[in-house]
């Protein structure tokens, strides 16, 4: 076998392995982060439902007099004004990103982190693409006390 044909076989094997790796890495479930969020809320004694408000998927969570609404924010902040409008009737608003709470979305960090985690996900090195969520609550709810840091790998 000549070195030229060995090289061609080597390239063919590398190409097949690359395609197989990318194919398996891209078969993640987009709903997994939302499922983890719902399990987190249920574990903290909330009754959880999903609905669409103005075409935006929103998670509703209720525990006693505490009412939460949660929606995904785009990493570039492009939908934050729409989310704020949807949550306008709520008393408190904050953003959860990497398990930390923010009064406003740290757009630079959410965008950089989204790009980075997407690449890691495509390579199969992480299970989730980083998410950022907006949380709105009524006045009788102290949702900031929830252990949001438990979600730092996802949100």
Buried (B, 14 or more C-beta within 10 A) or exposed (E): EEEEEEEEEEEEEEEEEEEEEEEEBEEBEEEEBBEBBBEBBEEBEBEBEEEEBEEBEBBBBBBEEBBBBBBBBBBEBEBBEBBBEBBEEBEBBBBBBBBEBBEEBBBEBBBEBBEEBBEBBBEEEBBBBBBBBBBBBBEEBEBEEBEBEBBEBBB
